[in-house]
Amino acid sequence: MSFGSIVLVLSMVVFAFIVWWAFSPRFKKTHEKDGMIPFLDSKSHPPEFLDKGIDSKTSDKSKS
């Protein structure tokens, strides 16, 4: 195997791991919480569904 082949295989493995990590249901809550960071400022608190552990779909239904 040449160096290029090793780098290619290693890159594919790393890419597959990143895709698995991004779409894994186990990390959904963490990704949703991290996705709200741009909408937060130092004077406000996170939305209720982040504190209570309720997903955003349930939170939207309870408001209407």
All heavy atoms as TSV, in Angstrom:
chain	resi	resn	atom	element	x	y	z
A	1	MET	N	N	0.839	-1.191	0.000
A	1	MET	CA	C	0.000	0.000	0.000
A	1	MET	C	C	0.875	1.242	0.000
A	1	MET	O	O	1.820	1.341	0.758
A	1	MET	CB	C	-0.876	0.045	1.249
A	1	MET	CG	C	-2.087	-0.839	1.228
A	1	MET	SD	S	-3.056	-0.570	2.714
A	1	MET	CE	C	-4.545	0.011	2.028
A	2	SER	N	N	0.464	2.184	-0.798
A	2	SER	CA	C	1.205	3.440	-0.832
A	2	SER	C	C	0.658	4.385	0.243
A	2	SER	O	O	-0.410	4.169	0.817
A	2	SER	CB	C	1.073	4.086	-2.208
A	2	SER	OG	O	-0.256	4.507	-2.424
A	3	PHE	N	N	1.388	5.440	0.481
A	3	PHE	CA	C	0.997	6.433	1.484
A	3	PHE	C	C	-0.352	7.048	1.132
A	3	PHE	O	O	-1.193	7.268	2.006
A	3	PHE	CB	C	2.077	7.518	1.586
A	3	PHE	CG	C	1.738	8.604	2.555
A	3	PHE	CD1	C	1.782	8.366	3.920
A	3	PHE	CD2	C	1.361	9.862	2.112
A	3	PHE	CE1	C	1.458	9.360	4.823
A	3	PHE	CE2	C	1.043	10.861	3.004
A	3	PHE	CZ	C	1.099	10.609	4.366
A	4	GLY	N	N	-0.593	7.298	-0.142
A	4	GLY	CA	C	-1.859	7.882	-0.579
A	4	GLY	C	C	-3.041	6.978	-0.277
A	4	GLY	O	O	-4.120	7.451	0.105
A	5	SER	N	N	-2.859	5.679	-0.456
A	5	SER	CA	C	-3.929	4.730	-0.158
A	5	SER	C	C	-4.255	4.696	1.332
A	5	SER	O	O	-5.420	4.632	1.726
A	5	SER	CB	C	-3.538	3.336	-0.611
A	5	SER	OG	O	-3.338	3.298	-1.998
A	6	ILE	N	N	-3.231	4.741	2.158
A	6	ILE	CA	C	-3.436	4.736	3.604
A	6	ILE	C	C	-4.175	5.992	4.037
A	6	ILE	O	O	-5.117	5.930	4.832
A	6	ILE	CB	C	-2.081	4.608	4.334
A	6	ILE	CG1	C	-1.480	3.238	4.049
A	6	ILE	CG2	C	-2.249	4.824	5.831
A	6	ILE	CD1	C	-0.056	3.074	4.531
A	7	VAL	N	N	-3.784	7.140	3.492
A	7	VAL	CA	C	-4.451	8.398	3.821
A	7	VAL	C	C	-5.904	8.370	3.365
A	7	VAL	O	O	-6.806	8.820	4.074
A	7	VAL	CB	C	-3.691	9.599	3.210
A	7	VAL	CG1	C	-4.485	10.887	3.347
A	7	VAL	CG2	C	-2.328	9.740	3.859
A	8	LEU	N	N	-6.170	7.817	2.194
A	8	LEU	CA	C	-7.530	7.713	1.678
A	8	LEU	C	C	-8.405	6.854	2.585
A	8	LEU	O	O	-9.510	7.253	2.961
A	8	LEU	CB	C	-7.529	7.140	0.262
A	8	LEU	CG	C	-8.911	6.903	-0.353
A	8	LEU	CD1	C	-9.620	8.217	-0.587
A	8	LEU	CD2	C	-8.768	6.117	-1.640
A	9	VAL	N	N	-7.927	5.688	2.960
A	9	VAL	CA	C	-8.695	4.793	3.827
A	9	VAL	C	C	-8.912	5.437	5.197
A	9	VAL	O	O	-10.022	5.397	5.743
A	9	VAL	CB	C	-7.994	3.425	3.955
A	9	VAL	CG1	C	-8.654	2.575	5.029
A	9	VAL	CG2	C	-7.981	2.705	2.615
A	10	LEU	N	N	-7.881	6.035	5.751
A	10	LEU	CA	C	-8.002	6.697	7.043
A	10	LEU	C	C	-9.005	7.848	6.971
A	10	LEU	O	O	-9.832	8.024	7.875
A	10	LEU	CB	C	-6.634	7.203	7.509
A	10	LEU	CG	C	-6.585	7.833	8.897
A	10	LEU	CD1	C	-7.009	6.822	9.955
A	10	LEU	CD2	C	-5.187	8.346	9.177
A	11	SER	N	N	-8.975	8.608	5.902
A	11	SER	CA	C	-9.922	9.718	5.723
A	11	SER	C	C	-11.354	9.212	5.623
A	11	SER	O	O	-12.278	9.817	6.177
A	11	SER	CB	C	-9.576	10.520	4.469
A	11	SER	OG	O	-8.304	11.086	4.573
A	12	MET	N	N	-11.556	8.108	4.930
A	12	MET	CA	C	-12.898	7.539	4.808
A	12	MET	C	C	-13.417	7.053	6.161
A	12	MET	O	O	-14.588	7.238	6.488
A	12	MET	CB	C	-12.890	6.400	3.791
A	12	MET	CG	C	-12.724	6.875	2.362
A	12	MET	SD	S	-12.537	5.556	1.152
A	12	MET	CE	C	-14.062	4.677	1.347
A	13	VAL	N	N	-12.550	6.456	6.960
A	13	VAL	CA	C	-12.943	5.992	8.287
A	13	VAL	C	C	-13.309	7.177	9.177
A	13	VAL	O	O	-14.332	7.154	9.877
A	13	VAL	CB	C	-11.828	5.134	8.926
A	13	VAL	CG1	C	-12.104	4.867	10.400
A	13	VAL	CG2	C	-11.659	3.840	8.157
A	14	VAL	N	N	-12.511	8.225	9.140
A	14	VAL	CA	C	-12.797	9.423	9.936
A	14	VAL	C	C	-14.116	10.058	9.486
A	14	VAL	O	O	-14.948	10.448	10.311
A	14	VAL	CB	C	-11.628	10.433	9.851
A	14	VAL	CG1	C	-12.013	11.769	10.449
A	14	VAL	CG2	C	-10.402	9.870	10.546
A	15	PHE	N	N	-14.338	10.146	8.186
A	15	PHE	CA	C	-15.578	10.707	7.661
A	15	PHE	C	C	-16.780	9.884	8.113
A	15	PHE	O	O	-17.797	10.431	8.552
A	15	PHE	CB	C	-15.527	10.775	6.133
A	15	PHE	CG	C	-16.801	11.287	5.522
A	15	PHE	CD1	C	-17.104	12.635	5.555
A	15	PHE	CD2	C	-17.694	10.409	4.925
A	15	PHE	CE1	C	-18.285	13.111	5.001
A	15	PHE	CE2	C	-18.873	10.861	4.372
A	15	PHE	CZ	C	-19.166	12.227	4.407
A	16	ALA	N	N	-16.684	8.566	8.040
A	16	ALA	CA	C	-17.780	7.697	8.467
A	16	ALA	C	C	-18.069	7.885	9.959
A	16	ALA	O	O	-19.235	7.922	10.379
A	16	ALA	CB	C	-17.447	6.240	8.165
A	17	PHE	N	N	-17.032	8.027	10.768
A	17	PHE	CA	C	-17.221	8.257	12.196
A	17	PHE	C	C	-17.929	9.580	12.451
A	17	PHE	O	O	-18.832	9.664	13.279
A	17	PHE	CB	C	-15.873	8.226	12.934
A	17	PHE	CG	C	-15.996	8.577	14.382
A	17	PHE	CD1	C	-16.487	7.642	15.286
A	17	PHE	CD2	C	-15.648	9.836	14.834
A	17	PHE	CE1	C	-16.620	7.966	16.630
A	17	PHE	CE2	C	-15.776	10.171	16.173
A	17	PHE	CZ	C	-16.264	9.226	17.068
A	18	ILE	N	N	-17.540	10.626	11.748
A	18	ILE	CA	C	-18.170	11.939	11.924
A	18	ILE	C	C	-19.642	11.896	11.528
A	18	ILE	O	O	-20.498	12.450	12.223
A	18	ILE	CB	C	-17.403	13.018	11.130
A	18	ILE	CG1	C	-16.029	13.255	11.765
A	18	ILE	CG2	C	-18.191	14.317	11.065
A	18	ILE	CD1	C	-15.104	14.126	10.949
A	19	VAL	N	N	-19.957	11.226	10.429
A	19	VAL	CA	C	-21.354	11.093	10.002
A	19	VAL	C	C	-22.147	10.317	11.047
A	19	VAL	O	O	-23.260	10.708	11.419
A	19	VAL	CB	C	-21.442	10.432	8.616
A	19	VAL	CG1	C	-22.865	10.047	8.275
A	19	VAL	CG2	C	-20.874	11.358	7.550
A	20	TRP	N	N	-21.594	9.215	11.539
A	20	TRP	CA	C	-22.271	8.439	12.578
A	20	TRP	C	C	-22.511	9.291	13.812
A	20	TRP	O	O	-23.596	9.298	14.389
A	20	TRP	CB	C	-21.437	7.209	12.954
A	20	TRP	CG	C	-21.963	6.528	14.184
A	20	TRP	CD1	C	-23.006	5.658	14.257
A	20	TRP	CD2	C	-21.490	6.707	15.518
A	20	TRP	NE1	N	-23.199	5.279	15.566
A	20	TRP	CE2	C	-22.290	5.917	16.361
A	20	TRP	CE3	C	-20.466	7.476	16.076
A	20	TRP	CZ2	C	-22.091	5.857	17.731
A	20	TRP	CZ3	C	-20.272	7.409	17.438
A	20	TRP	CH2	C	-21.074	6.613	18.247
A	21	TRP	N	N	-21.505	10.043	14.246
A	21	TRP	CA	C	-21.615	10.879	15.443
A	21	TRP	C	C	-22.656	11.974	15.258
A	21	TRP	O	O	-23.443	12.255	16.166
A	21	TRP	CB	C	-20.241	11.493	15.746
A	21	TRP	CG	C	-20.262	12.457	16.877
A	21	TRP	CD1	C	-20.344	12.163	18.208
A	21	TRP	CD2	C	-20.195	13.878	16.775
A	21	TRP	NE1	N	-20.329	13.325	18.927
A	21	TRP	CE2	C	-20.239	14.390	18.081
A	21	TRP	CE3	C	-20.102	14.758	15.707
A	21	TRP	CZ2	C	-20.198	15.744	18.348
A	21	TRP	CZ3	C	-20.058	16.109	15.972
A	21	TRP	CH2	C	-20.107	16.601	17.274
A	22	ALA	N	N	-22.706	12.584	14.081
A	22	ALA	CA	C	-23.635	13.685	13.836
A	22	ALA	C	C	-25.085	13.215	13.809
A	22	ALA	O	O	-25.980	13.950	14.228
A	22	ALA	CB	C	-23.279	14.365	12.519
A	23	PHE	N	N	-25.344	12.018	13.325
A	23	PHE	CA	C	-26.712	11.547	13.174
A	23	PHE	C	C	-27.128	10.510	14.211
A	23	PHE	O	O	-28.226	9.967	14.127
A	23	PHE	CB	C	-26.926	10.993	11.763
A	23	PHE	CG	C	-26.878	12.063	10.724
A	23	PHE	CD1	C	-25.754	12.211	9.916
A	23	PHE	CD2	C	-27.923	12.940	10.559
A	23	PHE	CE1	C	-25.696	13.206	8.961
A	23	PHE	CE2	C	-27.885	13.938	9.605
A	23	PHE	CZ	C	-26.764	14.072	8.798
A	24	SER	N	N	-26.284	10.237	15.177
A	24	SER	CA	C	-26.607	9.266	16.205
A	24	SER	C	C	-27.708	9.797	17.121
A	24	SER	O	O	-27.612	10.915	17.632
A	24	SER	CB	C	-25.357	8.964	17.037
A	24	SER	OG	O	-25.679	8.089	18.089
A	25	PRO	N	N	-28.767	9.024	17.345
A	25	PRO	CA	C	-29.851	9.470	18.227
A	25	PRO	C	C	-29.376	9.738	19.656
A	25	PRO	O	O	-29.969	10.545	20.359
A	25	PRO	CB	C	-30.838	8.301	18.216
A	25	PRO	CG	C	-30.517	7.513	17.010
A	25	PRO	CD	C	-29.062	7.733	16.739
A	26	ARG	N	N	-28.316	9.098	20.053
A	26	ARG	CA	C	-27.801	9.278	21.405
A	26	ARG	C	C	-27.342	10.715	21.661
A	26	ARG	O	O	-27.400	11.207	22.781
A	26	ARG	CB	C	-26.648	8.300	21.634
A	26	ARG	CG	C	-26.109	8.317	23.033
A	26	ARG	CD	C	-25.119	7.226	23.237
A	26	ARG	NE	N	-23.920	7.460	22.449
A	26	ARG	CZ	C	-22.815	6.767	22.553
A	26	ARG	NH1	N	-22.755	5.771	23.389
A	26	ARG	NH2	N	-21.774	7.041	21.819
A	27	PHE	N	N	-26.907	11.408	20.617
A	27	PHE	CA	C	-26.392	12.765	20.770
A	27	PHE	C	C	-27.391	13.836	20.345
A	27	PHE	O	O	-27.055	15.008	20.278
A	27	PHE	CB	C	-25.107	12.934	19.950
A	27	PHE	CG	C	-23.995	12.035	20.404
A	27	PHE	CD1	C	-23.579	10.978	19.620
A	27	PHE	CD2	C	-23.376	12.231	21.621
A	27	PHE	CE1	C	-22.556	10.143	20.033
A	27	PHE	CE2	C	-22.357	11.408	22.044
A	27	PHE	CZ	C	-21.947	10.361	21.250
A	28	LYS	N	N	-28.635	13.464	20.066
A	28	LYS	CA	C	-29.635	14.409	19.562
A	28	LYS	C	C	-29.852	15.565	20.542
A	28	LYS	O	O	-29.879	16.732	20.146
A	28	LYS	CB	C	-30.953	13.701	19.287
A	28	LYS	CG	C	-31.997	14.626	18.735
A	28	LYS	CD	C	-33.277	13.910	18.420
A	28	LYS	CE	C	-34.271	14.906	17.849
A	28	LYS	NZ	N	-35.534	14.307	17.543
A	29	LYS	N	N	-30.033	15.264	21.801
A	29	LYS	CA	C	-30.293	16.305	22.799
A	29	LYS	C	C	-29.116	17.291	22.880
A	29	LYS	O	O	-29.314	18.498	22.955
A	29	LYS	CB	C	-30.549	15.670	24.158
A	29	LYS	CG	C	-30.981	16.635	25.206
A	29	LYS	CD	C	-31.320	15.913	26.492
A	29	LYS	CE	C	-31.732	16.879	27.564
A	29	LYS	NZ	N	-32.022	16.213	28.831
A	30	THR	N	N	-27.915	16.770	22.845
A	30	THR	CA	C	-26.728	17.626	22.896
A	30	THR	C	C	-26.653	18.535	21.679
A	30	THR	O	O	-26.372	19.726	21.806
A	30	THR	CB	C	-25.450	16.769	22.969
A	30	THR	OG1	O	-25.532	15.914	24.096
A	30	THR	CG2	C	-24.212	17.637	23.073
A	31	HIS	N	N	-26.940	17.988	20.488
A	31	HIS	CA	C	-26.888	18.795	19.272
A	31	HIS	C	C	-27.973	19.864	19.261
A	31	HIS	O	O	-27.736	20.983	18.811
A	31	HIS	CB	C	-27.007	17.911	18.033
A	31	HIS	CG	C	-25.838	17.007	17.821
A	31	HIS	ND1	N	-24.535	17.432	17.885
A	31	HIS	CD2	C	-25.779	15.679	17.550
A	31	HIS	CE1	C	-23.721	16.417	17.658
A	31	HIS	NE2	N	-24.456	15.341	17.454
A	32	GLU	N	N	-29.169	19.540	19.761
A	32	GLU	CA	C	-30.231	20.535	19.830
A	32	GLU	C	C	-29.855	21.659	20.782
A	32	GLU	O	O	-30.082	22.826	20.497
A	32	GLU	CB	C	-31.536	19.885	20.273
A	32	GLU	CG	C	-32.185	19.049	19.201
A	32	GLU	CD	C	-33.459	18.368	19.681
A	32	GLU	OE1	O	-33.779	18.438	20.880
A	32	GLU	OE2	O	-34.134	17.788	18.819
A	33	LYS	N	N	-29.281	21.307	21.908
A	33	LYS	CA	C	-28.867	22.309	22.891
A	33	LYS	C	C	-27.752	23.198	22.313
A	33	LYS	O	O	-27.787	24.415	22.454
A	33	LYS	CB	C	-28.382	21.607	24.153
A	33	LYS	CG	C	-28.333	22.460	25.353
A	33	LYS	CD	C	-27.978	21.592	26.562
A	33	LYS	CE	C	-28.438	22.219	27.831
A	33	LYS	NZ	N	-28.107	21.431	29.000
A	34	ASP	N	N	-26.779	22.579	21.655
A	34	ASP	CA	C	-25.690	23.348	21.052
A	34	ASP	C	C	-26.183	24.217	19.906
A	34	ASP	O	O	-25.642	25.293	19.656
A	34	ASP	CB	C	-24.595	22.413	20.545
A	34	ASP	CG	C	-23.856	21.719	21.678
A	34	ASP	OD1	O	-23.978	22.172	22.836
A	34	ASP	OD2	O	-23.160	20.726	21.399
A	35	GLY	N	N	-27.214	23.774	19.209
A	35	GLY	CA	C	-27.767	24.547	18.104
A	35	GLY	C	C	-28.458	25.827	18.553
A	35	GLY	O	O	-28.648	26.748	17.760
A	36	MET	N	N	-28.835	25.907	19.815
A	36	MET	CA	C	-29.495	27.098	20.342
A	36	MET	C	C	-28.506	28.161	20.815
A	36	MET	O	O	-28.908	29.282	21.114
A	36	MET	CB	C	-30.420	26.718	21.503
A	36	MET	CG	C	-31.602	25.860	21.090
A	36	MET	SD	S	-32.631	26.620	19.829
A	36	MET	CE	C	-33.260	28.023	20.726
A	37	ILE	N	N	-27.237	27.860	20.868
A	37	ILE	CA	C	-26.231	28.794	21.380
A	37	ILE	C	C	-26.258	30.154	20.666
A	37	ILE	O	O	-26.209	31.182	21.329
A	37	ILE	CB	C	-24.825	28.158	21.344
A	37	ILE	CG1	C	-24.731	27.051	22.388
A	37	ILE	CG2	C	-23.738	29.208	21.583
A	37	ILE	CD1	C	-23.449	26.249	22.330
A	38	PRO	N	N	-26.374	30.219	19.332
A	38	PRO	CA	C	-26.380	31.539	18.687
A	38	PRO	C	C	-27.571	32.406	19.073
A	38	PRO	O	O	-27.519	33.622	18.949
A	38	PRO	CB	C	-26.435	31.216	17.190
A	38	PRO	CG	C	-25.974	29.820	17.068
A	38	PRO	CD	C	-26.344	29.143	18.347
A	39	PHE	N	N	-28.642	31.809	19.559
A	39	PHE	CA	C	-29.841	32.558	19.885
A	39	PHE	C	C	-29.886	33.015	21.331
A	39	PHE	O	O	-30.821	33.686	21.748
A	39	PHE	CB	C	-31.087	31.722	19.566
A	39	PHE	CG	C	-31.118	31.287	18.131
A	39	PHE	CD1	C	-30.905	29.966	17.793
A	39	PHE	CD2	C	-31.331	32.206	17.122
A	39	PHE	CE1	C	-30.919	29.567	16.471
A	39	PHE	CE2	C	-31.341	31.817	15.802
A	39	PHE	CZ	C	-31.146	30.498	15.468
A	40	LEU	N	N	-28.905	32.631	22.096
A	40	LEU	CA	C	-28.853	32.999	23.502
A	40	LEU	C	C	-27.973	34.223	23.691
A	40	LEU	O	O	-27.010	34.437	22.978
A	40	LEU	CB	C	-28.286	31.844	24.329
A	40	LEU	CG	C	-29.035	30.520	24.229
A	40	LEU	CD1	C	-28.298	29.452	25.023
A	40	LEU	CD2	C	-30.442	30.664	24.725
A	41	ASP	N	N	-28.323	35.020	24.671
A	41	ASP	CA	C	-27.429	36.111	25.053
A	41	ASP	C	C	-27.249	36.059	26.566
A	41	ASP	O	O	-27.875	35.267	27.258
A	41	ASP	CB	C	-27.934	37.468	24.578
A	41	ASP	CG	C	-29.285	37.842	25.159
A	41	ASP	OD1	O	-29.800	37.094	25.995
A	41	ASP	OD2	O	-29.811	38.897	24.772
A	42	SER	N	N	-26.425	36.918	27.095
A	42	SER	CA	C	-26.096	36.831	28.515
A	42	SER	C	C	-27.256	37.252	29.411
A	42	SER	O	O	-27.256	36.938	30.589
A	42	SER	CB	C	-24.873	37.697	28.813
A	42	SER	OG	O	-25.138	39.043	28.480
A	43	LYS	N	N	-28.255	37.958	28.872
A	43	LYS	CA	C	-29.367	38.429	29.700
A	43	LYS	C	C	-30.556	37.481	29.713
A	43	LYS	O	O	-31.423	37.605	30.554
A	43	LYS	CB	C	-29.837	39.792	29.186
A	43	LYS	CG	C	-28.778	40.858	29.335
A	43	LYS	CD	C	-29.268	42.166	28.791
A	43	LYS	CE	C	-28.155	43.200	28.858
A	43	LYS	NZ	N	-28.576	44.475	28.294
A	44	SER	N	N	-30.619	36.546	28.782
A	44	SER	CA	C	-31.777	35.651	28.717
A	44	SER	C	C	-31.395	34.235	29.115
A	44	SER	O	O	-30.227	33.883	29.191
A	44	SER	CB	C	-32.373	35.657	27.310
A	44	SER	OG	O	-31.476	35.053	26.409
A	45	HIS	N	N	-32.409	33.447	29.331
A	45	HIS	CA	C	-32.219	32.052	29.696
A	45	HIS	C	C	-32.545	31.171	28.507
A	45	HIS	O	O	-33.289	31.570	27.618
A	45	HIS	CB	C	-33.109	31.695	30.881
A	45	HIS	CG	C	-32.798	32.508	32.098
A	45	HIS	ND1	N	-31.670	32.317	32.847
A	45	HIS	CD2	C	-33.462	33.527	32.679
A	45	HIS	CE1	C	-31.651	33.175	33.845
A	45	HIS	NE2	N	-32.730	33.933	33.767
A	46	PRO	N	N	-32.054	29.937	28.505
A	46	PRO	CA	C	-32.394	29.030	27.394
A	46	PRO	C	C	-33.889	28.749	27.366
A	46	PRO	O	O	-34.565	28.888	28.379
A	46	PRO	CB	C	-31.607	27.767	27.692
A	46	PRO	CG	C	-30.862	27.997	28.931
A	46	PRO	CD	C	-31.155	29.348	29.448
A	47	PRO	N	N	-34.407	28.374	26.223
A	47	PRO	CA	C	-35.828	28.029	26.142
A	47	PRO	C	C	-36.194	26.925	27.129
A	47	PRO	O	O	-35.349	26.123	27.535
A	47	PRO	CB	C	-35.988	27.531	24.706
A	47	PRO	CG	C	-34.852	28.127	23.967
A	47	PRO	CD	C	-33.737	28.263	24.945
A	48	GLU	N	N	-37.463	26.871	27.492
A	48	GLU	CA	C	-37.924	25.927	28.512
A	48	GLU	C	C	-37.613	24.477	28.170
A	48	GLU	O	O	-37.263	23.695	29.031
A	48	GLU	CB	C	-39.435	26.068	28.695
A	48	GLU	CG	C	-39.851	27.379	29.273
A	48	GLU	CD	C	-41.362	27.504	29.330
A	48	GLU	OE1	O	-42.054	26.510	29.033
A	48	GLU	OE2	O	-41.835	28.579	29.672
A	49	PHE	N	N	-37.750	24.106	26.891
A	49	PHE	CA	C	-37.577	22.699	26.551
A	49	PHE	C	C	-36.151	22.215	26.767
A	49	PHE	O	O	-35.928	21.036	26.923
A	49	PHE	CB	C	-38.048	22.396	25.117
A	49	PHE	CG	C	-37.173	22.967	24.031
A	49	PHE	CD1	C	-36.102	22.256	23.545
A	49	PHE	CD2	C	-37.458	24.210	23.492
A	49	PHE	CE1	C	-35.311	22.768	22.541
A	49	PHE	CE2	C	-36.669	24.721	22.478
A	49	PHE	CZ	C	-35.600	24.011	22.013
A	50	LEU	N	N	-35.172	23.116	26.826
A	50	LEU	CA	C	-33.798	22.688	27.095
A	50	LEU	C	C	-33.611	22.387	28.581
A	50	LEU	O	O	-32.859	21.495	28.948
A	50	LEU	CB	C	-32.803	23.759	26.651
A	50	LEU	CG	C	-32.738	24.002	25.153
A	50	LEU	CD1	C	-31.758	25.130	24.861
A	50	LEU	CD2	C	-32.323	22.757	24.418
A	51	ASP	N	N	-34.293	23.133	29.446
A	51	ASP	CA	C	-34.164	22.905	30.876
A	51	ASP	C	C	-34.934	21.665	31.333
A	51	ASP	O	O	-34.491	20.941	32.199
A	51	ASP	CB	C	-34.686	24.110	31.658
A	51	ASP	CG	C	-33.813	25.332	31.462
A	51	ASP	OD1	O	-32.611	25.151	31.155
A	51	ASP	OD2	O	-34.316	26.453	31.609
A	52	LYS	N	N	-36.084	21.419	30.734
A	52	LYS	CA	C	-36.938	20.328	31.171
A	52	LYS	C	C	-36.648	19.018	30.467
A	52	LYS	O	O	-37.188	17.992	30.818
A	52	LYS	CB	C	-38.400	20.706	30.950
A	52	LYS	CG	C	-38.824	21.884	31.787
A	52	LYS	CD	C	-40.256	22.246	31.510
A	52	LYS	CE	C	-40.669	23.460	32.314
A	52	LYS	NZ	N	-42.037	23.859	32.014
A	53	GLY	N	N	-35.836	19.040	29.411
A	53	GLY	CA	C	-35.524	17.825	28.687
A	53	GLY	C	C	-36.609	17.407	27.722
A	53	GLY	O	O	-36.665	16.281	27.289
A	54	ILE	N	N	-37.504	18.336	27.372
A	54	ILE	CA	C	-38.581	18.045	26.434
A	54	ILE	C	C	-38.112	18.438	25.046
A	54	ILE	O	O	-37.486	19.477	24.863
A	54	ILE	CB	C	-39.850	18.840	26.801
A	54	ILE	CG1	C	-40.287	18.514	28.223
A	54	ILE	CG2	C	-40.961	18.565	25.812
A	54	ILE	CD1	C	-41.385	19.395	28.742
A	55	ASP	N	N	-38.425	17.626	24.054
A	55	ASP	CA	C	-37.992	17.977	22.707
A	55	ASP	C	C	-38.817	19.139	22.161
A	55	ASP	O	O	-39.870	19.481	22.669
A	55	ASP	CB	C	-38.031	16.774	21.763
A	55	ASP	CG	C	-39.428	16.252	21.507
A	55	ASP	OD1	O	-40.369	16.719	22.171
A	55	ASP	OD2	O	-39.566	15.375	20.638
A	56	SER	N	N	-38.314	19.774	21.118
A	56	SER	CA	C	-38.923	20.993	20.588
A	56	SER	C	C	-40.311	20.739	20.023
A	56	SER	O	O	-41.160	21.611	20.038
A	56	SER	CB	C	-38.021	21.601	19.521
A	56	SER	OG	O	-37.822	20.697	18.472
A	57	LYS	N	N	-40.600	19.547	19.507
A	57	LYS	CA	C	-41.921	19.254	18.951
A	57	LYS	C	C	-42.982	19.282	20.044
A	57	LYS	O	O	-44.050	19.830	19.861
A	57	LYS	CB	C	-41.904	17.889	18.255
A	57	LYS	CG	C	-41.031	17.850	17.042
A	57	LYS	CD	C	-40.986	16.463	16.450
A	57	LYS	CE	C	-40.015	16.414	15.291
A	57	LYS	NZ	N	-39.846	15.075	14.764
A	58	THR	N	N	-42.679	18.717	21.184
A	58	THR	CA	C	-43.618	18.720	22.299
A	58	THR	C	C	-43.814	20.136	22.801
A	58	THR	O	O	-44.916	20.558	23.136
A	58	THR	CB	C	-43.107	17.827	23.437
A	58	THR	OG1	O	-42.813	16.538	22.928
A	58	THR	CG2	C	-44.123	17.726	24.545
A	59	SER	N	N	-42.753	20.915	22.859
A	59	SER	CA	C	-42.818	22.285	23.333
A	59	SER	C	C	-43.705	23.124	22.426
A	59	SER	O	O	-44.486	23.931	22.878
A	59	SER	CB	C	-41.412	22.878	23.385
A	59	SER	OG	O	-41.461	24.226	23.756
A	60	ASP	N	N	-43.616	22.930	21.101
A	60	ASP	CA	C	-44.424	23.697	20.157
A	60	ASP	C	C	-45.904	23.350	20.295
A	60	ASP	O	O	-46.761	24.203	20.185
A	60	ASP	CB	C	-43.970	23.445	18.727
A	60	ASP	CG	C	-42.596	24.033	18.451
A	60	ASP	OD1	O	-42.179	24.916	19.221
A	60	ASP	OD2	O	-41.951	23.589	17.478
A	61	LYS	N	N	-46.217	22.083	20.529
A	61	LYS	CA	C	-47.605	21.650	20.656
A	61	LYS	C	C	-48.249	22.208	21.906
A	61	LYS	O	O	-49.428	22.518	21.925
A	61	LYS	CB	C	-47.686	20.122	20.666
A	61	LYS	CG	C	-47.386	19.501	19.343
A	61	LYS	CD	C	-47.465	17.990	19.430
A	61	LYS	CE	C	-47.059	17.360	18.110
A	61	LYS	NZ	N	-47.043	15.896	18.219
A	62	SER	N	N	-47.496	22.342	22.970
A	62	SER	CA	C	-48.068	22.825	24.225
A	62	SER	C	C	-48.388	24.313	24.176
A	62	SER	O	O	-49.216	24.796	24.914
A	62	SER	CB	C	-47.116	22.529	25.390
A	62	SER	OG	O	-45.924	23.257	25.237
A	63	LYS	N	N	-47.732	25.049	23.289
A	63	LYS	CA	C	-47.970	26.483	23.178
A	63	LYS	C	C	-49.234	26.798	22.391
A	63	LYS	O	O	-49.846	27.821	22.573
A	63	LYS	CB	C	-46.772	27.179	22.506
A	63	LYS	CG	C	-45.560	27.191	23.394
A	63	LYS	CD	C	-44.424	27.888	22.698
A	63	LYS	CE	C	-43.171	27.842	23.559
A	63	LYS	NZ	N	-42.051	28.473	22.901
A	64	SER	N	N	-49.623	25.934	21.474
A	64	SER	CA	C	-50.785	26.235	20.633
A	64	SER	C	C	-52.053	25.615	21.152
A	64	SER	O	O	-52.159	24.951	22.086
A	64	SER	CB	C	-50.556	25.756	19.210
A	64	SER	OG	O	-50.202	24.394	19.185
